[in-house]
C-alpha cells in the first residue's frame, strides 16, 4: 500500500505554569497515521484535542518532542535543503483567509511573489499564465484578483484564492486546518466540494482538520477521531461515523443536530473546553466523562485494537479484559 505521508508516534510536550510550578502537558501523544495518494483523511475532535498541533508539526511550525514523519517512504530530514524540498510538496490552507494575505499588498502581487520566490519563472507573462491556471482550478481567474486588495474580496473568494496559491508549486499533500469554519454557511460546501474535485482531478491528498463531523462525513475517505492528544478511533469515515465504537466518538456523533424539530437532545451530552485534568489523567483520557468507564480505564492506557477495518483505543474491545465488562 502506497503512503504519500506517514507520521509515527508523534509526540509534543509543553511546559505550562510559572517558573516554580510548572506542569508538563502532552498535547500530542504517540499519534500515528498515514495518508495515501488521492485521499482525504480527516483529523476530527473538539477544540483542544491536538489536531491543530499535529498539523503544525507536519508543516514545520512546531518541532515534535519525539516521533518521525515520512514522505514518500523517506524520513523527513531536519537539514534545511531537505526540509525545504518537503515543504514544497506539503502546503497549507488555514482557518482565517483574511489572515493569510497582507492587507497592504494586492493579491496578484502576492501570487507573483510566490511564483518568483519558488523559481517557477521570471517572465511576467508566463507567471500570469501559471497563476491563472491555478485560479481556474478553484473557479476563479487572474482577472478576478488583478489589482485587488484582500479587503475587496469575500471570505469565500479569499479561501479559494488561498487554495490556488498553495497549488502553485504542485504539492502532493494539502493540510487544511478548519478551512470552512470562518466562511459563510452558504459557501462552506463549495469549499468542501473543491477538495473532493482536487482529489479526483489532480490526485491531491488532503489532511482535513475540523470539528465539523457533517462536512467530514461528506468529503472524507477515512477519519481519525482525536481526544486530548490521542487518536482514539480511526478508519473508513462511513464505518466510524455510522457505527462508532469508542464512547467519545458516539458522543460527538450524537452532538450533531438533525433536521428534526421533534428530536429531544439529552442535556447530559456536553463537550467541555480544554481541561488540564484530562490531559494529566492516567489511563484513558476520556475515563472521567465516559458512561462505560471501569476501574481499569483510570489506570491503564488502552491498546490500539482493530475491529474490522477500524482502529479503536478502548478497553471494551480488548479480548484479554472482556470479563471486566460482563
Helices and strands as residue ranges (DSSP letters): E 5-18, E 21-35, E 40-44, H 51-59, E 66-71, E 74-75, H 80-89, E 90-93, G 97-100, H 107-117, H 124-137, H 142-145, G 150-152, H 155-167, E 173-177, H 185-202, E 205-210, H 213-219, E 222-227, E 230-236, H 237-242, H 247-254, H 276-280, G 295-298, E 304-307, E 310-313, G 315-317, G 319-325
